[in-house]
């Protein structure tokens, strides 16, 4: 009797196995195992690690470029400004364009994911409430002469009298550094600092005396005036002998 039951069960199971086999022919990958093409990836961790982490560090902790997991920076730069930089890059600096429309490899949807998730994961709503922060972008023309005075007041103790570097800070008038950062990039660093490197934001350079918007504009103008035409050259191209 038991043998008869086993035979009946096997007979009933056979067609089911045959049908399930037809849905996944040998050698053909199942839907869940298919590899996405690069422009179909919308998972933030993958997009960030493959496109951003090399400069901005794992988990946005900073590296060659500023930390993106900085609530002060994310409170200062709005989503539109961030998206523009990611999509179009910054001409003349190490920040490339990522949007396909600008010669990059990412779709608009992928750029939207990167922008929104950076802010959602690492931003802190209200971080600048009551802080009266400077504007993200300059609203006036900087005065280089006044900027040198501002630099001496707020920056020289760490970065040296002429920005050549000191025991507490790196060289910030180095021609190679200035060639790789835009005026807006300089302004962002002055305002937000580099917390991952121990550099304070605009409120912490001189205790009890935060930098004003105009002072930031002026010191950025002074730093920008230190750029050279041919960075890294030991002499002027005009003086080269052929």
C-alpha positions as CSV (number, residue, x, y, z in Angstrom):
1,X,0.0,0.0,0.0
2,X,2.8,2.4,0.9
3,X,4.5,1.6,-2.3
4,X,1.4,2.5,-4.3
5,X,1.2,5.9,-2.5
6,X,4.8,6.7,-3.3
7,X,4.2,5.8,-7.0
8,X,1.1,8.1,-7.1
9,X,3.0,11.0,-5.5
10,X,5.9,10.6,-7.9
11,X,3.5,10.6,-10.8
12,X,1.8,13.8,-9.6
13,X,5.1,15.5,-8.9
14,X,6.6,14.8,-12.3
15,X,4.6,17.2,-14.4
16,X,5.2,20.0,-11.8
17,X,8.9,19.6,-12.0
18,X,8.7,19.6,-15.8
19,X,6.7,22.8,-15.7
20,X,9.1,24.5,-13.3
21,X,12.0,23.4,-15.4
22,X,10.4,25.1,-18.4
23,X,10.4,28.5,-16.6
24,X,14.2,28.4,-16.2
25,X,16.0,26.5,-19.0
26,X,19.4,25.2,-18.2
27,X,22.1,27.8,-18.7
28,X,19.7,30.7,-18.6
29,X,20.1,33.1,-15.6
30,X,17.1,33.8,-13.4
31,X,15.7,37.3,-13.4
32,X,17.1,38.1,-9.9
33,X,20.6,37.0,-10.9
34,X,21.0,39.3,-13.9
35,X,23.7,41.9,-13.7
36,X,22.4,45.5,-14.2
37,X,24.0,47.7,-16.8
38,X,25.9,50.7,-15.4
39,X,23.1,53.2,-16.2
40,X,20.5,51.0,-14.4
41,X,22.2,51.1,-11.0
42,X,20.2,53.3,-8.6
43,X,21.5,51.9,-5.3
44,X,23.2,54.8,-3.4
45,X,26.0,52.8,-1.8
46,X,27.2,51.5,-5.2
47,X,26.9,54.9,-6.9
48,X,28.7,56.7,-4.2
49,X,31.5,54.2,-3.8
50,X,32.1,54.0,-7.6
51,X,31.9,57.7,-8.3
52,X,32.5,59.8,-5.2
53,X,34.5,57.9,-2.5
54,X,37.8,58.2,-4.4
55,X,37.9,61.9,-3.6
56,X,35.4,62.5,-0.8
57,X,36.2,59.4,1.2
58,X,34.3,56.3,2.3
59,X,31.0,57.2,3.9
60,X,31.6,60.8,3.0
61,X,34.4,61.2,5.6
62,X,36.7,63.3,3.4
63,X,39.9,62.6,1.5
64,X,41.5,64.7,-1.3
65,X,38.2,66.6,-1.4
66,X,36.0,67.9,1.4
67,X,33.9,65.6,3.6
68,X,30.3,65.4,2.3
69,X,29.1,63.9,5.6
70,X,29.4,67.3,7.1
71,X,26.1,68.7,8.3
72,X,27.4,72.2,8.3
73,X,28.3,71.9,4.6
74,X,25.0,70.3,3.8
75,X,23.2,73.1,5.7
76,X,25.0,75.7,3.7
77,X,24.8,74.3,0.1
78,X,21.3,73.7,-1.0
79,X,20.2,70.7,-3.1
80,X,20.2,72.7,-6.4
81,X,23.8,73.9,-5.9
82,X,25.0,70.4,-5.1
83,X,23.2,68.8,-8.0
84,X,24.7,71.3,-10.4
85,X,28.2,70.6,-9.2
86,X,27.7,66.8,-9.5
87,X,26.2,67.0,-12.9
88,X,28.4,69.6,-14.5
89,X,31.6,69.5,-12.5
90,X,33.7,72.5,-11.9
91,X,35.8,73.7,-14.8
92,X,39.5,74.0,-14.2
93,X,39.4,71.9,-11.0
94,X,39.6,68.2,-10.1
95,X,35.8,67.9,-9.9
96,X,34.6,66.3,-13.1
97,X,31.2,66.4,-14.7
98,X,29.2,63.2,-14.1
99,X,26.0,63.8,-16.1
100,X,25.8,62.2,-19.5
101,X,24.6,65.5,-20.9
102,X,27.9,67.0,-19.8
103,X,30.1,64.1,-21.0
104,X,29.9,62.0,-17.9
105,X,28.6,58.5,-17.3
106,X,25.6,59.0,-15.0
107,X,21.9,59.4,-15.9
108,X,19.8,62.2,-14.4
109,X,18.1,59.7,-12.2
110,X,21.4,58.5,-10.8
111,X,22.5,62.0,-10.1
112,X,19.2,62.7,-8.3
113,X,19.8,59.6,-6.1
114,X,23.4,60.7,-5.2
115,X,22.3,64.2,-4.4
116,X,19.2,63.3,-2.3
117,X,20.7,60.5,-0.4
118,X,23.8,62.4,0.6
119,X,21.5,65.0,2.2
120,X,19.2,62.4,3.7
121,X,21.9,60.3,5.2
122,X,24.4,62.9,6.4
123,X,22.4,66.2,6.7
124,X,21.1,67.4,10.0
125,X,18.0,69.7,9.7
126,X,18.3,72.8,11.7
127,X,22.1,72.5,12.2
128,X,22.5,76.2,11.3
129,X,19.5,77.6,13.0
130,X,20.4,80.8,14.9
131,X,24.0,80.7,13.6
132,X,23.6,83.5,11.0
133,X,25.8,81.6,8.5
134,X,27.5,83.4,5.6
135,X,26.0,83.0,2.1
136,X,27.1,79.9,0.2
137,X,28.1,82.1,-2.8
138,X,29.7,85.5,-2.6
139,X,27.4,88.5,-2.9
140,X,30.1,91.1,-3.5
141,X,33.5,91.7,-4.9
142,X,36.4,90.9,-2.6
143,X,39.1,93.3,-1.6
144,X,42.5,91.6,-1.8
145,X,44.3,94.1,0.4
146,X,41.7,93.8,3.1
147,X,41.7,90.0,2.6
148,X,45.4,89.9,3.5
149,X,44.5,91.6,6.8
150,X,41.7,89.1,7.4
151,X,44.0,86.2,6.6
152,X,46.5,87.4,9.2
153,X,43.7,87.7,11.8
154,X,42.0,84.4,11.3
155,X,44.2,82.0,9.3
156,X,47.9,82.7,9.8
157,X,48.3,81.1,13.2
158,X,47.6,77.7,11.6
159,X,48.6,78.1,7.9
160,X,51.6,80.4,8.2
161,X,52.1,84.1,7.7
162,X,51.8,83.8,3.9
163,X,49.8,80.6,3.6
164,X,53.0,78.5,3.2
165,X,51.9,76.1,5.9
166,X,52.6,75.8,9.6
167,X,52.6,73.2,12.5
168,X,48.8,73.2,12.6
169,X,47.7,73.6,9.0
170,X,48.7,72.8,5.4
171,X,50.0,75.2,2.8
172,X,47.0,77.0,1.2
173,X,48.8,79.3,-1.1
174,X,50.6,76.4,-2.8
175,X,50.3,76.9,-6.6
176,X,49.2,73.3,-7.2
177,X,46.5,73.5,-4.6
178,X,45.2,76.8,-5.8
179,X,45.2,75.4,-9.4
180,X,42.9,72.6,-8.4
181,X,40.3,74.5,-6.4
182,X,37.8,77.2,-7.6
183,X,37.0,80.4,-5.8
184,X,33.7,78.8,-4.7
185,X,35.7,75.8,-3.4
186,X,37.9,78.2,-1.4
187,X,34.9,79.9,0.0
188,X,33.2,76.7,1.0
189,X,36.4,75.5,2.8
190,X,36.7,78.9,4.7
191,X,33.1,78.7,5.8
192,X,32.7,75.0,6.6
193,X,36.3,74.2,7.6
194,X,37.6,70.7,7.2
195,X,36.3,69.0,10.3
196,X,37.8,65.7,9.2
197,X,41.2,67.4,9.4
198,X,40.5,69.4,12.6
199,X,40.1,72.7,10.7
200,X,37.2,74.8,12.3
201,X,34.4,76.5,10.4
202,X,33.9,80.2,10.1
203,X,32.9,80.5,13.8
204,X,36.0,78.8,15.3
205,X,39.1,80.4,14.0
206,X,39.0,83.2,16.6
207,X,36.9,82.2,19.6
208,X,34.0,84.5,20.1
209,X,34.5,86.3,16.8
210,X,33.0,84.5,13.8
211,X,34.1,85.7,10.3
212,X,31.6,88.0,8.6
213,X,30.4,87.4,5.1
214,X,32.5,90.2,3.7
215,X,35.6,89.0,5.5
216,X,35.2,85.6,3.9
217,X,34.8,87.2,0.5
218,X,37.9,89.3,1.0
219,X,40.1,86.5,2.2
220,X,39.0,84.3,-0.7
221,X,39.9,87.2,-3.1
222,X,43.4,87.3,-1.5
223,X,43.9,83.6,-1.7
224,X,42.7,83.6,-5.4
225,X,45.1,86.4,-6.2
226,X,48.0,84.1,-5.2
227,X,47.3,81.7,-8.1
228,X,50.1,81.6,-10.7
229,X,49.6,81.1,-14.5
230,X,51.8,78.1,-14.7
231,X,51.5,76.0,-11.5
232,X,54.3,73.6,-10.8
233,X,56.8,75.4,-13.0
234,X,60.1,76.3,-11.5
235,X,60.2,79.3,-13.8
236,X,58.0,81.3,-16.1
237,X,57.2,79.7,-19.5
238,X,58.1,83.0,-21.1
239,X,61.6,82.6,-19.8
240,X,62.1,79.1,-21.2
241,X,65.0,78.7,-23.6
242,X,64.5,76.7,-26.7
